[in-house]
């Protein structure tokens, strides 16, 4: 196990090396001039040239990357071109917001998707199965940002049940934080819940036809014991894979969701950085997202051994 973890950590480091270069080069290809974002469109060419020289934007891309990556290795992600705030400090203040939204969305998705998938498999071909499958298909086709707008319009504006936007720290204002997280987490989690429902249903149908399940029924076990204690643990492997992969997608999806619900997280940070051509902000935020996705995949691989003891990485 330790050898496997060491190999995966090395692979994560190599991935970060490659992705750091990809992210840096991609940001330099963005249209627009950071000097214009700083000085404004009415600035002169001489003033813009001085700004580009001051920030090293006139240097060749390999030189810029080497200088930036050297600072990253020292723990310095640079400073925002517009606000001069340290990118690392911006991530520290905004990362909890995005991570909380991602975790809440995953909880909503699993709370809906896993029970729905179990019920659909348990009553395969019946009315309940048809209703669940239809709702899952509809939910998977609805863009989460559009669902977010609908939730704001009806739940927040019309009914006044929940606040439409904002964020509060979970440990400082737990009740207010939960209220503010319900709508965005539901908007993001419903689409993922549809995917989890279909994956759980397919995995459960396969497991319910296994010999050990029929043996359990022959021994007189109740159906809920057969489904929950014997079939479900063996069907969770593909479900965990889907949840792990989608967790990374949720981090990317937060870019749009946070703007819809006016949440000051990493997603809003990336969009503001793109609009302002603030390269250090974009590079630092995207590097953090890639690291989170890589670590999530590592955790998912390790969870396999906890769910299914037959899996070993020795």
C-alpha positions as CSV (number, residue, x, y, z in Angstrom):
1,X,0.0,0.0,0.0
2,X,2.8,2.5,0.9
3,X,4.6,1.7,-2.3
4,X,1.4,2.4,-4.3
5,X,0.8,5.6,-2.5
6,X,4.4,6.7,-3.2
7,X,3.9,5.9,-6.9
8,X,0.7,7.9,-7.0
9,X,2.3,10.9,-5.2
10,X,5.1,10.8,-7.7
11,X,2.6,10.7,-10.6
12,X,0.7,13.7,-9.0
13,X,4.0,15.7,-8.9
14,X,4.7,14.9,-12.6
15,X,1.1,15.8,-13.5
16,X,1.5,19.2,-11.7
17,X,4.8,19.8,-13.6
18,X,3.1,19.2,-17.0
19,X,-0.1,21.1,-16.1
20,X,1.8,24.1,-14.8
21,X,3.4,24.5,-18.2
22,X,0.1,24.0,-20.0
23,X,-1.7,26.5,-17.8
24,X,1.0,29.1,-18.1
25,X,1.2,28.9,-21.8
26,X,-2.6,28.9,-22.2
27,X,-2.9,32.1,-20.2
28,X,-0.4,33.9,-22.4
29,X,-2.5,33.0,-25.4
30,X,-5.5,34.9,-24.0
31,X,-6.5,37.8,-26.2
32,X,-6.0,41.3,-24.8
33,X,-3.2,43.2,-23.1
34,X,-2.8,43.2,-19.3
35,X,-1.3,46.6,-19.6
36,X,-4.5,48.0,-21.0
37,X,-6.5,46.4,-18.1
38,X,-4.2,48.2,-15.7
39,X,-3.9,51.6,-17.4
40,X,-7.2,51.8,-19.3
41,X,-7.9,52.1,-23.0
42,X,-6.9,55.8,-23.1
43,X,-3.3,55.1,-22.0
44,X,-0.4,55.7,-24.5
45,X,1.7,53.1,-26.1
46,X,4.7,54.3,-24.1
47,X,2.9,53.8,-20.8
48,X,1.8,50.3,-21.8
49,X,5.3,49.4,-22.8
50,X,6.6,50.5,-19.4
51,X,4.0,48.4,-17.6
52,X,4.8,45.3,-19.7
53,X,8.5,45.8,-19.0
54,X,7.9,46.2,-15.3
55,X,6.0,42.9,-15.1
56,X,8.3,41.1,-17.5
57,X,5.5,40.5,-20.1
58,X,7.9,41.3,-22.9
59,X,10.2,38.4,-22.1
60,X,9.9,35.2,-24.1
61,X,7.3,32.7,-22.8
62,X,9.9,30.1,-21.6
63,X,11.7,32.8,-19.6
64,X,8.4,34.0,-18.0
65,X,7.5,30.4,-17.2
66,X,10.9,29.6,-15.6
67,X,10.7,32.7,-13.5
68,X,7.1,32.0,-12.4
69,X,7.6,28.3,-11.7
70,X,10.7,29.1,-9.7
71,X,8.6,31.3,-7.4
72,X,5.9,28.6,-7.3
73,X,8.4,26.1,-5.9
74,X,9.2,28.6,-3.2
75,X,5.5,28.9,-2.3
76,X,5.0,32.2,-4.1
77,X,2.2,32.3,-6.6
78,X,2.8,35.9,-7.5
79,X,0.6,38.9,-7.0
80,X,-2.5,40.1,-8.8
81,X,-1.6,42.6,-11.5
82,X,-4.6,44.8,-10.7
83,X,-4.9,44.7,-6.9
84,X,-1.3,43.7,-6.0
85,X,-2.8,41.2,-3.5
86,X,-0.9,37.9,-3.1
87,X,-2.5,35.1,-5.1
88,X,-1.8,32.7,-2.3
89,X,-3.7,34.8,0.2
90,X,-6.6,35.1,-2.3
91,X,-6.7,31.3,-2.6
92,X,-6.6,30.9,1.2
93,X,-9.6,33.2,1.6
94,X,-11.6,31.8,-1.3
95,X,-10.8,28.1,-1.4
96,X,-13.0,27.2,1.6
97,X,-16.0,28.8,-0.2
98,X,-15.5,26.7,-3.3
99,X,-14.7,23.5,-1.4
100,X,-17.8,23.9,0.8
101,X,-20.0,24.4,-2.3
102,X,-18.4,21.3,-3.9
103,X,-18.9,19.1,-0.7
104,X,-22.5,20.3,-0.2
105,X,-23.3,19.6,-3.9
106,X,-21.8,16.1,-3.6
107,X,-23.8,15.4,-0.5
108,X,-27.0,16.5,-2.2
109,X,-26.2,14.4,-5.3
110,X,-25.5,11.3,-3.3
111,X,-28.4,11.8,-1.0
112,X,-30.7,11.8,-4.0
113,X,-28.9,9.6,-6.5
114,X,-27.9,6.5,-4.5
115,X,-31.4,5.9,-2.9
116,X,-33.1,6.7,-6.2
117,X,-30.8,4.2,-8.0
118,X,-31.4,1.5,-5.5
119,X,-35.2,2.0,-5.7
120,X,-35.1,1.9,-9.5
121,X,-33.1,-1.3,-9.5
122,X,-35.2,-2.9,-6.8
123,X,-38.4,-2.3,-8.7
124,X,-37.0,-2.7,-12.2
125,X,-39.6,-2.4,-15.0
126,X,-42.3,-1.1,-12.6
127,X,-43.8,2.4,-12.4
128,X,-41.3,3.6,-9.8
129,X,-38.4,2.6,-12.1
130,X,-40.0,4.5,-15.0
131,X,-40.6,7.6,-13.0
132,X,-37.1,7.7,-11.5
133,X,-35.4,7.0,-14.9
134,X,-37.5,9.8,-16.6
135,X,-36.7,12.3,-13.8
136,X,-33.0,11.4,-14.1
137,X,-33.0,11.9,-17.8
138,X,-34.7,15.3,-17.4
139,X,-32.3,16.4,-14.6
140,X,-29.2,15.4,-16.7
141,X,-30.5,17.6,-19.6
142,X,-31.0,20.7,-17.5
143,X,-27.9,23.0,-17.3
144,X,-27.1,23.6,-13.7
145,X,-26.7,27.4,-14.1
146,X,-30.2,27.6,-15.7
147,X,-31.6,25.6,-12.8
148,X,-29.8,28.0,-10.4
149,X,-31.6,30.9,-12.0
150,X,-34.9,29.2,-11.7
151,X,-34.3,28.4,-8.1
152,X,-33.4,32.0,-7.4
153,X,-36.5,33.2,-9.2
154,X,-39.0,31.0,-7.5
155,X,-37.6,29.9,-4.2
156,X,-35.8,33.2,-3.3
157,X,-37.6,36.0,-5.1
158,X,-41.2,34.7,-5.3
159,X,-41.5,32.6,-2.2
160,X,-38.8,34.2,0.0
161,X,-37.9,30.9,1.5
162,X,-34.1,31.2,1.2
163,X,-31.6,33.9,0.4
164,X,-30.8,34.3,-3.3
165,X,-27.0,34.9,-2.9
166,X,-24.1,35.4,-0.6
167,X,-21.8,33.3,1.6
168,X,-21.2,32.8,5.3
169,X,-18.5,30.8,7.0
170,X,-19.8,27.5,8.2
171,X,-18.0,27.6,11.5
172,X,-18.9,31.2,12.3
173,X,-22.5,31.3,11.2
174,X,-23.6,27.6,10.6
175,X,-27.3,28.2,10.2
176,X,-26.9,31.2,7.8
177,X,-24.2,29.3,5.9
178,X,-26.5,26.3,5.4
179,X,-29.3,28.5,4.2
180,X,-27.0,30.2,1.7
181,X,-25.6,26.9,0.4
182,X,-29.0,25.1,-0.2
183,X,-29.8,26.7,-3.5
184,X,-26.4,26.6,-5.2
185,X,-25.7,23.1,-3.9
186,X,-29.1,21.9,-5.2
187,X,-28.5,23.5,-8.6
188,X,-25.1,21.8,-9.0
189,X,-26.0,18.6,-7.3
190,X,-29.2,17.7,-9.2
191,X,-27.4,17.1,-12.5
192,X,-24.8,14.9,-10.8
193,X,-27.6,13.1,-8.9
194,X,-29.0,12.1,-12.2
195,X,-25.7,10.5,-13.2
196,X,-25.3,8.8,-9.9
197,X,-28.9,7.4,-10.1
198,X,-28.3,5.8,-13.5
199,X,-24.9,4.4,-12.4
200,X,-26.2,3.1,-9.1
201,X,-29.2,1.5,-10.9
202,X,-26.9,-0.2,-13.5
203,X,-24.5,-1.5,-10.9
204,X,-27.3,-2.7,-8.6
205,X,-29.0,-4.6,-11.4
206,X,-25.7,-6.4,-12.2
207,X,-25.1,-7.3,-8.6
208,X,-28.6,-8.4,-7.8
209,X,-28.2,-11.2,-10.4
210,X,-25.1,-12.6,-8.8
211,X,-25.1,-16.0,-7.1
212,X,-24.4,-14.7,-3.6
213,X,-27.5,-12.5,-3.7
214,X,-29.7,-15.5,-4.7
215,X,-28.0,-17.5,-2.0
216,X,-28.9,-14.9,0.6
217,X,-32.5,-14.9,-0.5
218,X,-32.6,-18.7,-0.4
219,X,-31.4,-18.5,3.2
220,X,-34.4,-16.5,4.2
221,X,-32.8,-13.0,4.5
222,X,-35.2,-10.1,4.2
223,X,-35.0,-8.2,0.9
224,X,-33.8,-5.0,2.5
225,X,-30.9,-7.0,4.1
226,X,-30.1,-8.5,0.7
227,X,-30.1,-5.1,-1.0
228,X,-28.4,-2.9,1.6
229,X,-26.0,-5.2,3.4
230,X,-24.9,-7.5,0.5
231,X,-25.7,-6.0,-2.9
232,X,-25.1,-2.3,-2.3
233,X,-21.4,-2.6,-1.0
234,X,-20.5,-4.6,-4.1
235,X,-22.2,-2.1,-6.4
236,X,-20.5,1.0,-4.9
237,X,-17.2,0.7,-6.8
238,X,-18.4,2.3,-10.1
239,X,-20.5,4.8,-8.1
240,X,-17.4,5.9,-6.2
241,X,-15.6,6.3,-9.5
242,X,-18.3,8.5,-10.9
243,X,-18.5,10.6,-7.7
244,X,-14.7,11.1,-7.7
245,X,-14.6,12.1,-11.3
246,X,-17.5,14.5,-11.0
247,X,-16.0,16.1,-7.9
248,X,-13.3,17.5,-10.1
249,X,-16.0,18.6,-12.6
250,X,-17.8,20.4,-9.8
251,X,-14.7,22.4,-9.0
252,X,-14.8,23.6,-12.6
253,X,-18.6,24.0,-12.6
254,X,-18.3,26.3,-9.6
255,X,-16.8,28.9,-12.0
256,X,-20.3,29.5,-13.4
257,X,-22.4,28.7,-10.3
258,X,-20.5,31.1,-8.1
259,X,-21.2,34.0,-10.5
260,X,-24.9,33.1,-10.6
261,X,-25.2,33.1,-6.8
262,X,-22.7,35.9,-6.2
263,X,-20.4,33.7,-4.2
264,X,-16.8,34.9,-3.9
265,X,-15.0,31.6,-4.4
266,X,-12.3,30.4,-6.7
267,X,-14.7,30.3,-9.7
268,X,-15.4,34.1,-9.4
269,X,-11.7,34.6,-8.9
270,X,-10.9,32.9,-12.2
271,X,-13.6,34.8,-14.2
272,X,-12.5,38.1,-12.8
273,X,-8.9,37.2,-13.6
274,X,-9.9,36.4,-17.2
275,X,-11.8,39.6,-17.7
276,X,-9.0,41.7,-16.3
277,X,-6.2,39.7,-18.0
278,X,-4.8,39.1,-14.6
279,X,-2.4,36.2,-15.5
280,X,-1.0,35.4,-12.0
281,X,-4.6,35.0,-10.6
282,X,-5.7,32.7,-13.4
283,X,-2.5,30.6,-13.2
284,X,-2.6,30.2,-9.4
285,X,-6.3,29.4,-9.3
286,X,-6.1,26.8,-12.1
287,X,-3.0,25.2,-10.6
288,X,-4.9,24.8,-7.3
289,X,-7.9,23.3,-9.1
290,X,-5.7,20.8,-10.9
291,X,-4.0,19.8,-7.6
292,X,-7.4,19.3,-6.0
293,X,-8.6,17.0,-8.8
294,X,-5.4,15.0,-8.7
295,X,-5.7,14.5,-4.9
296,X,-9.4,13.6,-5.2
297,X,-8.5,10.8,-7.7
298,X,-5.9,9.5,-5.3
299,X,-8.4,9.4,-2.5
300,X,-10.9,7.6,-4.7
301,X,-8.4,4.9,-5.5
302,X,-7.7,4.4,-1.8
303,X,-11.4,4.2,-1.0
304,X,-11.7,1.2,-3.2
305,X,-9.8,-0.9,-0.7
306,X,-12.2,0.2,2.1
307,X,-15.4,-0.6,0.1
308,X,-14.1,-3.9,-1.3
309,X,-11.5,-5.8,0.7
310,X,-10.8,-8.0,-2.3
311,X,-9.0,-5.0,-3.9
312,X,-5.3,-4.7,-2.9
313,X,-2.5,-2.5,-4.0
314,X,0.3,-4.7,-2.8
